[in-house]
Amino acid sequence: MTVESAGTDLVKIGSYLDVRNVGEMRNVLTKAQESAAGDLVVDMSALQVIDAAGLGLLTAAHVRGERTGHRLVLRNCSKELRRVLAVTRLNRVLHLERGSLDLSA
């Protein structure tokens, strides 16, 4: 997994967010949330695989952000990821950037 931080308010993740790299990603998100001036945007455009550990990480980061007043916003979610979030009902909890959704997909 490749994790890139672009500034303090944007984190780009790689193609996998699963049990193998959730610890590394937790550290990156925690540091980014601590230093973010506003909402933290997580670019999901490269994501191909996510498992329960990855979903748990996003949920925990969301809760942490809500406590500090800085939302965690998911950007560029694929159709497949949106489907997983809908099935798990996390689409009702997590903040998805509306401008990046292709509703025809």
A tleap script that builds the chain and sets N, CA, C and O, in Angstrom:
source leaprc.protein.ff14SB
mol = sequence {
  NMET THR VAL GLU SER ALA GLY THR ASP LEU
  VAL LYS ILE GLY SER TYR LEU ASP VAL ARG
  ASN VAL GLY GLU MET ARG ASN VAL LEU THR
  LYS ALA GLN GLU SER ALA ALA GLY ASP LEU
  VAL VAL ASP MET SER ALA LEU GLN VAL ILE
  ASP ALA ALA GLY LEU GLY LEU LEU THR ALA
  ALA HIE VAL ARG GLY GLU ARG THR GLY HIE
  ARG LEU VAL LEU ARG ASN CYS SER LYS GLU
  LEU ARG ARG VAL LEU ALA VAL THR ARG LEU
  ASN ARG VAL LEU HIE LEU GLU ARG GLY SER
  LEU ASP LEU SER CALA
}
set mol.1.N position { 0.839 -1.183 0.000 }
set mol.1.CA position { 0.000 0.000 0.000 }
set mol.1.C position { 0.877 1.237 0.000 }
set mol.1.O position { 1.892 1.297 0.694 }
set mol.2.N position { 0.480 2.204 -0.772 }
set mol.2.CA position { 1.170 3.472 -0.816 }
set mol.2.C position { 0.308 4.518 -0.156 }
set mol.2.O position { -0.863 4.681 -0.496 }
set mol.3.N position { 0.885 5.218 0.779 }
set mol.3.CA position { 0.175 6.300 1.449 }
set mol.3.C position { 0.908 7.585 1.152 }
set mol.3.O position { 2.108 7.697 1.402 }
set mol.4.N position { 0.198 8.544 0.623 }
set mol.4.CA position { 0.795 9.838 0.331 }
set mol.4.C position { 0.043 10.906 1.102 }
set mol.4.O position { -1.187 10.885 1.153 }
set mol.5.N position { 0.758 11.823 1.693 }
set mol.5.CA position { 0.124 12.966 2.324 }
set mol.5.C position { 0.430 14.173 1.472 }
set mol.5.O position { 1.594 14.479 1.214 }
set mol.6.N position { -0.593 14.854 1.039 }
set mol.6.CA position { -0.429 16.066 0.241 }
set mol.6.C position { -0.976 17.212 1.068 }
set mol.6.O position { -2.188 17.422 1.111 }
set mol.7.N position { -0.107 17.951 1.721 }
set mol.7.CA position { -0.559 19.001 2.622 }
set mol.7.C position { -1.049 18.383 3.913 }
set mol.7.O position { -0.804 17.207 4.183 }
set mol.8.N position { -1.735 19.169 4.700 }
set mol.8.CA position { -2.208 18.654 5.986 }
set mol.8.C position { -3.651 18.191 5.933 }
set mol.8.O position { -4.122 17.553 6.875 }
set mol.9.N position { -4.370 18.494 4.853 }
set mol.9.CA position { -5.790 18.194 4.825 }
set mol.9.C position { -6.183 17.135 3.809 }
set mol.9.O position { -7.376 16.892 3.627 }
set mol.10.N position { -5.242 16.502 3.145 }
set mol.10.CA position { -5.534 15.482 2.143 }
set mol.10.C position { -4.616 14.286 2.336 }
set mol.10.O position { -3.398 14.431 2.440 }
set mol.11.N position { -5.217 13.103 2.383 }
set mol.11.CA position { -4.461 11.858 2.453 }
set mol.11.C position { -4.914 10.991 1.296 }
set mol.11.O position { -6.110 10.769 1.111 }
set mol.12.N position { -3.956 10.497 0.513 }
set mol.12.CA position { -4.253 9.591 -0.594 }
set mol.12.C position { -3.814 8.200 -0.176 }
set mol.12.O position { -2.690 8.003 0.285 }
set mol.13.N position { -4.706 7.244 -0.341 }
set mol.13.CA position { -4.329 5.882 0.012 }
set mol.13.C position { -4.136 5.061 -1.249 }
set mol.13.O position { -4.570 5.444 -2.336 }
set mol.14.N position { -3.483 3.934 -1.083 }
set mol.14.CA position { -3.187 3.068 -2.220 }
set mol.14.C position { -4.327 2.127 -2.539 }
set mol.14.O position { -5.483 2.394 -2.211 }
set mol.15.N position { -3.991 1.022 -3.182 }
set mol.15.CA position { -5.016 0.127 -3.699 }
set mol.15.C position { -5.585 -0.830 -2.656 }
set mol.15.O position { -6.629 -1.438 -2.896 }
set mol.16.N position { -4.927 -0.982 -1.504 }
set mol.16.CA position { -5.400 -1.916 -0.486 }
set mol.16.C position { -5.573 -1.214 0.845 }
set mol.16.O position { -4.714 -0.437 1.263 }
set mol.17.N position { -6.684 -1.487 1.510 }
set mol.17.CA position { -6.907 -1.049 2.885 }
set mol.17.C position { -7.484 -2.255 3.604 }
set mol.17.O position { -8.697 -2.451 3.669 }
set mol.18.N position { -6.572 -3.056 4.143 }
set mol.18.CA position { -6.982 -4.306 4.765 }
set mol.18.C position { -6.143 -4.590 6.000 }
set mol.18.O position { -5.340 -3.759 6.423 }
set mol.19.N position { -6.333 -5.750 6.561 }
set mol.19.CA position { -5.699 -6.104 7.829 }
set mol.19.C position { -4.165 -6.008 7.758 }
set mol.19.O position { -3.511 -5.797 8.780 }
set mol.20.N position { -3.600 -6.161 6.569 }
set mol.20.CA position { -2.147 -6.121 6.434 }
set mol.20.C position { -1.567 -4.726 6.628 }
set mol.20.O position { -0.417 -4.594 7.048 }
set mol.21.N position { -2.333 -3.690 6.332 }
set mol.21.CA position { -1.770 -2.347 6.404 }
set mol.21.C position { -2.615 -1.364 7.210 }
set mol.21.O position { -2.360 -0.160 7.185 }
set mol.22.N position { -3.610 -1.868 7.916 }
set mol.22.CA position { -4.490 -0.975 8.661 }
set mol.22.C position { -3.739 -0.255 9.788 }
set mol.22.O position { -4.086 0.878 10.120 }
set mol.23.N position { -2.744 -0.869 10.368 }
set mol.23.CA position { -1.954 -0.211 11.428 }
set mol.23.C position { -1.197 0.989 10.899 }
set mol.23.O position { -1.185 2.051 11.522 }
set mol.24.N position { -0.566 0.820 9.753 }
set mol.24.CA position { 0.166 1.921 9.122 }
set mol.24.C position { -0.789 3.063 8.766 }
set mol.24.O position { -0.492 4.234 9.002 }
set mol.25.N position { -1.930 2.703 8.202 }
set mol.25.CA position { -2.902 3.722 7.799 }
set mol.25.C position { -3.493 4.434 9.014 }
set mol.25.O position { -3.768 5.633 8.953 }
set mol.26.N position { -3.690 3.711 10.110 }
set mol.26.CA position { -4.198 4.321 11.347 }
set mol.26.C position { -3.248 5.422 11.812 }
set mol.26.O position { -3.682 6.512 12.184 }
set mol.27.N position { -1.945 5.126 11.786 }
set mol.27.CA position { -0.953 6.129 12.190 }
set mol.27.C position { -0.996 7.353 11.285 }
set mol.27.O position { -0.945 8.484 11.768 }
set mol.28.N position { -1.088 7.134 9.983 }
set mol.28.CA position { -1.127 8.239 9.022 }
set mol.28.C position { -2.368 9.099 9.241 }
set mol.28.O position { -2.280 10.326 9.289 }
set mol.29.N position { -3.530 8.446 9.376 }
set mol.29.CA position { -4.768 9.208 9.569 }
set mol.29.C position { -4.776 9.968 10.890 }
set mol.29.O position { -5.232 11.110 10.951 }
set mol.30.N position { -4.275 9.339 11.939 }
set mol.30.CA position { -4.231 10.003 13.243 }
set mol.30.C position { -3.361 11.248 13.187 }
set mol.30.O position { -3.768 12.309 13.662 }
set mol.31.N position { -2.165 11.133 12.609 }
set mol.31.CA position { -1.278 12.294 12.496 }
set mol.31.C position { -1.895 13.378 11.625 }
set mol.31.O position { -1.801 14.564 11.940 }
set mol.32.N position { -2.528 12.966 10.525 }
set mol.32.CA position { -3.148 13.943 9.626 }
set mol.32.C position { -4.313 14.645 10.315 }
set mol.32.O position { -4.491 15.851 10.145 }
set mol.33.N position { -5.102 13.916 11.085 }
set mol.33.CA position { -6.227 14.528 11.790 }
set mol.33.C position { -5.747 15.491 12.870 }
set mol.33.O position { -6.359 16.535 13.092 }
set mol.34.N position { -4.665 15.143 13.532 }
set mol.34.CA position { -4.124 16.025 14.575 }
set mol.34.C position { -3.607 17.329 14.004 }
set mol.34.O position { -3.682 18.362 14.670 }
set mol.35.N position { -3.083 17.309 12.783 }
set mol.35.CA position { -2.497 18.514 12.203 }
set mol.35.C position { -3.422 19.238 11.229 }
set mol.35.O position { -3.085 20.322 10.754 }
set mol.36.N position { -4.584 18.656 10.923 }
set mol.36.CA position { -5.493 19.263 9.946 }
set mol.36.C position { -6.099 20.554 10.499 }
set mol.36.O position { -6.496 20.625 11.662 }
set mol.37.N position { -6.158 21.559 9.645 }
set mol.37.CA position { -6.773 22.832 10.031 }
set mol.37.C position { -8.292 22.752 9.962 }
set mol.37.O position { -8.988 23.455 10.694 }
set mol.38.N position { -8.804 21.900 9.089 }
set mol.38.CA position { -10.254 21.738 8.914 }
set mol.38.C position { -10.571 20.280 8.709 }
set mol.38.O position { -9.993 19.407 9.357 }
set mol.39.N position { -11.491 20.021 7.806 }
set mol.39.CA position { -11.852 18.642 7.489 }
set mol.39.C position { -10.672 17.922 6.845 }
set mol.39.O position { -9.866 18.529 6.140 }
set mol.40.N position { -10.586 16.620 7.097 }
set mol.40.CA position { -9.556 15.799 6.478 }
set mol.40.C position { -10.183 15.026 5.329 }
set mol.40.O position { -11.131 14.268 5.536 }
set mol.41.N position { -9.669 15.209 4.130 }
set mol.41.CA position { -10.170 14.533 2.939 }
set mol.41.C position { -9.283 13.316 2.680 }
set mol.41.O position { -8.057 13.420 2.657 }
set mol.42.N position { -9.917 12.174 2.487 }
set mol.42.CA position { -9.211 10.936 2.168 }
set mol.42.C position { -9.567 10.569 0.730 }
set mol.42.O position { -10.719 10.261 0.425 }
set mol.43.N position { -8.569 10.605 -0.145 }
set mol.43.CA position { -8.770 10.288 -1.554 }
set mol.43.C position { -8.748 8.773 -1.716 }
set mol.43.O position { -7.734 8.119 -1.474 }
set mol.44.N position { -9.894 8.231 -2.130 }
set mol.44.CA position { -10.065 6.784 -2.251 }
set mol.44.C position { -9.953 6.310 -3.701 }
set mol.44.O position { -10.282 5.160 -3.993 }
set mol.45.N position { -9.501 7.163 -4.607 }
set mol.45.CA position { -9.536 6.845 -6.041 }
set mol.45.C position { -8.716 5.620 -6.415 }
set mol.45.O position { -9.068 4.940 -7.379 }
set mol.46.N position { -7.652 5.307 -5.710 }
set mol.46.CA position { -6.814 4.160 -6.048 }
set mol.46.C position { -7.257 2.873 -5.349 }
set mol.46.O position { -6.744 1.797 -5.659 }
set mol.47.N position { -8.191 2.969 -4.421 }
set mol.47.CA position { -8.593 1.815 -3.621 }
set mol.47.C position { -9.266 0.743 -4.469 }
set mol.47.O position { -10.203 1.024 -5.217 }
set mol.48.N position { -8.781 -0.479 -4.343 }
set mol.48.CA position { -9.357 -1.624 -5.045 }
set mol.48.C position { -9.898 -2.668 -4.087 }
set mol.48.O position { -10.868 -3.358 -4.401 }
set mol.49.N position { -9.269 -2.792 -2.901 }
set mol.49.CA position { -9.647 -3.823 -1.939 }
set mol.49.C position { -9.772 -3.201 -0.559 }
set mol.49.O position { -8.876 -2.497 -0.095 }
set mol.50.N position { -10.908 -3.474 0.096 }
set mol.50.CA position { -11.101 -3.054 1.484 }
set mol.50.C position { -11.762 -4.211 2.214 }
set mol.50.O position { -12.633 -4.881 1.658 }
set mol.51.N position { -11.355 -4.451 3.453 }
set mol.51.CA position { -11.970 -5.512 4.243 }
set mol.51.C position { -12.553 -4.911 5.518 }
set mol.51.O position { -12.586 -3.690 5.676 }
set mol.52.N position { -13.009 -5.762 6.416 }
set mol.52.CA position { -13.643 -5.298 7.649 }
set mol.52.C position { -12.692 -4.453 8.490 }
set mol.52.O position { -13.124 -3.497 9.134 }
set mol.53.N position { -11.413 -4.789 8.494 }
set mol.53.CA position { -10.442 -3.996 9.247 }
set mol.53.C position { -10.340 -2.587 8.670 }
set mol.53.O position { -10.255 -1.614 9.418 }
set mol.54.N position { -10.348 -2.477 7.356 }
set mol.54.CA position { -10.308 -1.167 6.709 }
set mol.54.C position { -11.555 -0.353 6.995 }
set mol.54.O position { -11.470 0.846 7.259 }
set mol.55.N position { -12.717 -1.002 6.943 }
set mol.55.CA position { -13.968 -0.317 7.259 }
set mol.55.C position { -13.980 0.138 8.723 }
set mol.55.O position { -14.455 1.229 9.040 }
set mol.56.N position { -13.456 -0.706 9.598 }
set mol.56.CA position { -13.357 -0.332 11.011 }
set mol.56.C position { -12.444 0.857 11.217 }
set mol.56.O position { -12.728 1.730 12.037 }
set mol.57.N position { -11.352 0.895 10.480 }
set mol.57.CA position { -10.419 2.020 10.566 }
set mol.57.C position { -11.096 3.319 10.144 }
set mol.57.O position { -10.963 4.338 10.822 }
set mol.58.N position { -11.826 3.286 9.022 }
set mol.58.CA position { -12.522 4.486 8.555 }
set mol.58.C position { -13.567 4.942 9.567 }
set mol.58.O position { -13.735 6.141 9.793 }
set mol.59.N position { -14.265 3.996 10.170 }
set mol.59.CA position { -15.270 4.333 11.173 }
set mol.59.C position { -14.624 4.957 12.402 }
set mol.59.O position { -15.117 5.960 12.919 }
set mol.60.N position { -13.533 4.377 12.872 }
set mol.60.CA position { -12.832 4.925 14.040 }
set mol.60.C position { -12.278 6.315 13.751 }
set mol.60.O position { -12.340 7.200 14.605 }
set mol.61.N position { -11.741 6.510 12.559 }
set mol.61.CA position { -11.225 7.828 12.184 }
set mol.61.C position { -12.365 8.841 12.088 }
set mol.61.O position { -12.193 10.009 12.438 }
set mol.62.N position { -13.518 8.397 11.617 }
set mol.62.CA position { -14.700 9.263 11.561 }
set mol.62.C position { -15.090 9.718 12.973 }
set mol.62.O position { -15.314 10.905 13.210 }
set mol.63.N position { -15.167 8.776 13.892 }
set mol.63.CA position { -15.538 9.090 15.277 }
set mol.63.C position { -14.514 10.036 15.895 }
set mol.63.O position { -14.884 10.999 16.566 }
set mol.64.N position { -13.239 9.768 15.675 }
set mol.64.CA position { -12.178 10.630 16.201 }
set mol.64.C position { -12.307 12.046 15.628 }
set mol.64.O position { -12.136 13.030 16.348 }
set mol.65.N position { -12.605 12.137 14.345 }
set mol.65.CA position { -12.784 13.437 13.718 }
set mol.65.C position { -13.986 14.187 14.255 }
set mol.65.O position { -13.920 15.399 14.461 }
set mol.66.N position { -15.082 13.483 14.484 }
set mol.66.CA position { -16.286 14.118 15.031 }
set mol.66.C position { -16.017 14.678 16.423 }
set mol.66.O position { -16.526 15.743 16.774 }
set mol.67.N position { -15.225 13.969 17.211 }
set mol.67.CA position { -14.887 14.443 18.559 }
set mol.67.C position { -14.071 15.718 18.537 }
set mol.67.O position { -14.205 16.563 19.422 }
set mol.68.N position { -13.224 15.860 17.524 }
set mol.68.CA position { -12.349 17.032 17.448 }
set mol.68.C position { -12.936 18.148 16.595 }
set mol.68.O position { -12.351 19.226 16.493 }
set mol.69.N position { -14.084 17.896 15.985 }
set mol.69.CA position { -14.719 18.910 15.161 }
set mol.69.C position { -14.196 18.983 13.735 }
set mol.69.O position { -14.474 19.943 13.017 }
set mol.70.N position { -13.440 17.974 13.324 }
set mol.70.CA position { -12.898 17.919 11.956 }
set mol.70.C position { -13.417 16.658 11.287 }
set mol.70.O position { -13.016 15.547 11.634 }
set mol.71.N position { -14.303 16.837 10.333 }
set mol.71.CA position { -14.893 15.681 9.665 }
set mol.71.C position { -13.858 14.933 8.823 }
set mol.71.O position { -12.895 15.514 8.322 }
set mol.72.N position { -14.087 13.639 8.686 }
set mol.72.CA position { -13.343 12.793 7.758 }
set mol.72.C position { -14.218 12.669 6.519 }
set mol.72.O position { -15.339 12.167 6.604 }
set mol.73.N position { -13.726 13.118 5.373 }
set mol.73.CA position { -14.506 13.141 4.146 }
set mol.73.C position { -13.849 12.211 3.126 }
set mol.73.O position { -12.667 12.353 2.815 }
set mol.74.N position { -14.627 11.262 2.613 }
set mol.74.CA position { -14.116 10.324 1.607 }
set mol.74.C position { -14.379 10.889 0.222 }
set mol.74.O position { -15.510 11.242 -0.110 }
set mol.75.N position { -13.326 10.971 -0.583 }
set mol.75.CA position { -13.406 11.530 -1.932 }
set mol.75.C position { -13.115 10.443 -2.960 }
set mol.75.O position { -12.330 9.531 -2.704 }
set mol.76.N position { -13.748 10.546 -4.116 }
set mol.76.CA position { -13.494 9.642 -5.252 }
set mol.76.C position { -13.746 8.176 -4.911 }
set mol.76.O position { -12.931 7.310 -5.229 }
set mol.77.N position { -14.874 7.904 -4.266 }
set mol.77.CA position { -15.242 6.520 -3.956 }
set mol.77.C position { -15.769 5.840 -5.218 }
set mol.77.O position { -16.629 6.379 -5.915 }
set mol.78.N position { -15.256 4.678 -5.494 }
set mol.78.CA position { -15.702 3.915 -6.672 }
set mol.78.C position { -17.116 3.389 -6.450 }
set mol.78.O position { -17.640 3.404 -5.336 }
set mol.79.N position { -17.704 2.934 -7.520 }
set mol.79.CA position { -19.036 2.333 -7.456 }
set mol.79.C position { -19.024 1.129 -6.510 }
set mol.79.O position { -19.962 0.937 -5.736 }
set mol.80.N position { -17.974 0.330 -6.572 }
set mol.80.CA position { -17.860 -0.858 -5.720 }
set mol.80.C position { -17.744 -0.471 -4.250 }
set mol.80.O position { -18.374 -1.088 -3.391 }
set mol.81.N position { -16.943 0.547 -3.962 }
set mol.81.CA position { -16.797 0.991 -2.575 }
set mol.81.C position { -18.111 1.559 -2.067 }
set mol.81.O position { -18.505 1.284 -0.934 }
set mol.82.N position { -18.790 2.342 -2.881 }
set mol.82.CA position { -20.097 2.875 -2.466 }
set mol.82.C position { -21.072 1.739 -2.180 }
set mol.82.O position { -21.890 1.837 -1.265 }
set mol.83.N position { -20.990 0.665 -2.957 }
set mol.83.CA position { -21.857 -0.495 -2.731 }
set mol.83.C position { -21.532 -1.150 -1.386 }
set mol.83.O position { -22.443 -1.486 -0.629 }
set mol.84.N position { -20.255 -1.332 -1.086 }
set mol.84.CA position { -19.851 -1.916 0.200 }
set mol.84.C position { -20.332 -1.028 1.350 }
set mol.84.O position { -20.839 -1.528 2.354 }
set mol.85.N position { -20.172 0.277 1.202 }
set mol.85.CA position { -20.618 1.203 2.249 }
set mol.85.C position { -22.136 1.159 2.414 }
set mol.85.O position { -22.638 1.300 3.529 }
set mol.86.N position { -22.864 0.967 1.326 }
set mol.86.CA position { -24.324 0.881 1.402 }
set mol.86.C position { -24.760 -0.419 2.087 }
set mol.86.O position { -25.653 -0.411 2.934 }
set mol.87.N position { -24.127 -1.529 1.715 }
set mol.87.CA position { -24.486 -2.822 2.306 }
set mol.87.C position { -24.219 -2.819 3.806 }
set mol.87.O position { -25.003 -3.374 4.575 }
set mol.88.N position { -23.135 -2.210 4.222 }
set mol.88.CA position { -22.784 -2.146 5.647 }
set mol.88.C position { -23.457 -0.967 6.351 }
set mol.88.O position { -23.325 -0.800 7.563 }
set mol.89.N position { -24.173 -0.158 5.586 }
set mol.89.CA position { -24.860 1.044 6.064 }
set mol.89.C position { -23.912 2.117 6.586 }
set mol.89.O position { -24.333 3.051 7.270 }
set mol.90.N position { -22.651 1.980 6.264 }
set mol.90.CA position { -21.687 3.007 6.648 }
set mol.90.C position { -21.854 4.268 5.810 }
set mol.90.O position { -21.344 5.327 6.177 }
set mol.91.N position { -22.557 4.169 4.696 }
set mol.91.CA position { -22.826 5.360 3.889 }
set mol.91.C position { -23.723 6.335 4.651 }
set mol.91.O position { -23.801 7.510 4.293 }
set mol.92.N position { -24.393 5.865 5.688 }
set mol.92.CA position { -25.220 6.721 6.532 }
set mol.92.C position { -24.427 7.364 7.659 }
set mol.92.O position { -24.910 8.280 8.326 }
set mol.93.N position { -23.214 6.883 7.868 }
set mol.93.CA position { -22.375 7.378 8.960 }
set mol.93.C position { -21.214 8.209 8.426 }
set mol.93.O position { -20.980 9.330 8.878 }
set mol.94.N position { -20.495 7.650 7.466 }
set mol.94.CA position { -19.318 8.319 6.919 }
set mol.94.C position { -19.734 9.432 5.970 }
set mol.94.O position { -20.808 9.378 5.371 }
set mol.95.N position { -18.886 10.434 5.837 }
set mol.95.CA position { -19.153 11.559 4.942 }
set mol.95.C position { -18.492 11.287 3.591 }
set mol.95.O position { -17.269 11.179 3.499 }
set mol.96.N position { -19.314 11.179 2.545 }
set mol.96.CA position { -18.809 10.990 1.186 }
set mol.96.C position { -18.942 12.323 0.470 }
set mol.96.O position { -19.986 12.974 0.528 }
set mol.97.N position { -17.883 12.717 -0.199 }
set mol.97.CA position { -17.915 13.971 -0.943 }
set mol.97.C position { -18.902 13.825 -2.099 }
set mol.97.O position { -18.724 12.970 -2.966 }
set mol.98.N position { -19.920 14.643 -2.113 }
set mol.98.CA position { -20.980 14.525 -3.119 }
set mol.98.C position { -20.490 14.859 -4.524 }
set mol.98.O position { -20.927 14.224 -5.484 }
set mol.99.N position { -19.614 15.817 -4.670 }
set mol.99.CA position { -19.140 16.215 -5.981 }
set mol.99.C position { -18.395 15.124 -6.715 }
set mol.99.O position { -18.280 15.168 -7.940 }
set mol.100.N position { -17.883 14.133 -5.978 }
set mol.100.CA position { -17.086 13.078 -6.615 }
set mol.100.C position { -17.934 11.851 -6.961 }
set mol.100.O position { -17.409 10.876 -7.499 }
set mol.101.N position { -19.225 11.884 -6.665 }
set mol.101.CA position { -20.065 10.725 -6.942 }
set mol.101.C position { -20.637 10.809 -8.344 }
set mol.101.O position { -21.228 11.819 -8.725 }
set mol.102.N position { -20.461 9.758 -9.098 }
set mol.102.CA position { -21.086 9.649 -10.402 }
set mol.102.C position { -22.351 8.840 -10.208 }
set mol.102.O position { -22.297 7.612 -10.143 }
set mol.103.N position { -23.495 9.511 -10.115 }
set mol.103.CA position { -24.744 8.846 -9.785 }
set mol.103.C position { -25.250 7.950 -10.906 }
set mol.103.O position { -26.145 7.136 -10.678 }
set mol.104.N position { -24.711 8.075 -12.091 }
set mol.104.CA position { -25.125 7.222 -13.186 }
set mol.104.C position { -24.405 5.887 -13.184 }
set mol.104.O position { -24.784 4.974 -13.917 }
set mol.105.N position { -23.376 5.767 -12.369 }
set mol.105.CA position { -22.584 4.525 -12.330 }
set mol.105.C position { -23.298 3.437 -11.573 }
set mol.105.O position { -22.775 2.330 -11.445 }
savepdb mol mol.pdb
quit
